Amino acid sequence: QKLDESTNMQRAQNLKAQMLNLQLFVAVRKFKTQDGVTSILLDHLNWVIELEEKGIVFAAGPILDEDQKPTVGGMLIIRAENLSEARRSVFEDPFAKADLIDIEVFEWRLAEGSMKIDVSLSKTSLSIS
């Protein structure tokens, strides 16, 4: 049994060593209230687009409720040097400045998946390489 666990752990380590292991940061944002969201939405969207244009945003979008409405909050995956820098960036969100959302920020390692296109979601553009 011990040998099997050791062998499995070694095999897992070998697989992990081949993975991308890209350091990113995930911000999960949950609305405290819907009051005021509409009046700040444009500022929020422009803020995300600005971060995207600077190369900070990896991916972003709303989290939908059971009725497919964006009333829960959102998720933002960003590039940053460290967790402190990620938090500083995320808390510049106009929703955060208006105290409309709770935010949790985590370091995340992108390890598995595949991608073969370059997509700018806010501009709905893509390039294939």
N, C-alpha and C positions, 0 to 999 in steps of 0.2 A: 504493500500500500504506500509506504513512504517513498519508495523508488518511483512509483507511478506518479505521485504528486510532484516529485523533483523533476522527472522527465517532462511532465506537462508544463511545469513552470518554465523550464528551459525552452521548450518549444514556443510557449507564449512570448517569452522575452525575445526569441529570434524573430518571430513575426512582428512584434512591436518595433524592433530595430529597423525594419524595412519601411515602416510607415512614415508618413510625412511629418507628423508631430509638430505642426505649425501652431505657435503660440498666438492665441486670440483671446478676446475677452467678451463675455456674454452679459448683457444687461437685460434683466427681466423687469419690465415696468408694468405696474398694476395701478389702474385708476382708483383713487380714493373716492372720487365723485365724478359724475358726468357734468356737473355744473361748471360752466366756463370752458369746457373742452372745445366747443365749436368756435368760440371767439379766438382761441389760441392755435387752432389746428394749422392754419396757414403758416404761422411763425414756426411751428414745430416741423412741418414738412420742409420749409426752406432751410431750417437748421440741419436736418438730416441730409438734404441734397448738398449743402455746403461741405459737410463732413465727407460725403461720398466723393465730391470733386477734389478734396484734399487727399484722397486715398486712405482715409481713416475707416470708413464704413466698409465692412466686408459684406454684410447683409442686414436688412432691417425690414420690419413690417408689423402689422397689427396681429394681436392674438384675438381670435374670434370666439364669441359665445356660442351656445347651442343653436341659436337662431342665425348663425353666420354673420353676426353684427360685431363690429370692432369695439365692443364696450368693455372688454376685459383689460386691455392695455396693449403692450407691444414687446417685441424682442429686438435687440440691437446687438449685432456682433461686430466688434471693432478691432482694429490694430492699434496697439500701444506698446510702449517699452515695458510697462509694469502695471500692477493693479492700481497704484495711486494715480498714475496718469490716466488710466481708463476711467476711474471714478471721476476725476476732474472733468474729463470730456463729457461724460454721460450726464453729470449734474448741471451742465450748461443747457440742457433741453428746456425749452420754454415751458413745457408741462411741469418740469421739476421746479423751475423758478417760480411758477404760480402755485406750487404746493398741491398739484392735482394728482400726482402719482407717487407711489412708493417704488423705490428702485433697489434691486439687489444686483451686484456685479460680481462675476466669477471669472477666474482664469479658466480657459478651455483649450484643450489641445485637439486640433483637427487632425485626425489620424486616418479615418477610412472614408471612402466615397470616391466619386470621379466627376470630372468636369472637363469639357472640351470646348467651351465657348466663353467669350468675354461679354458679360451682360451688364449694361447700365440700366437698372430697374426704373429709376426716376425718369430717364429719357427714352425708355423702351427701345434701346439700341443694343445691337450685339455684333460681335465679330467672331468669325470661325477661323481657327488656326490649326 
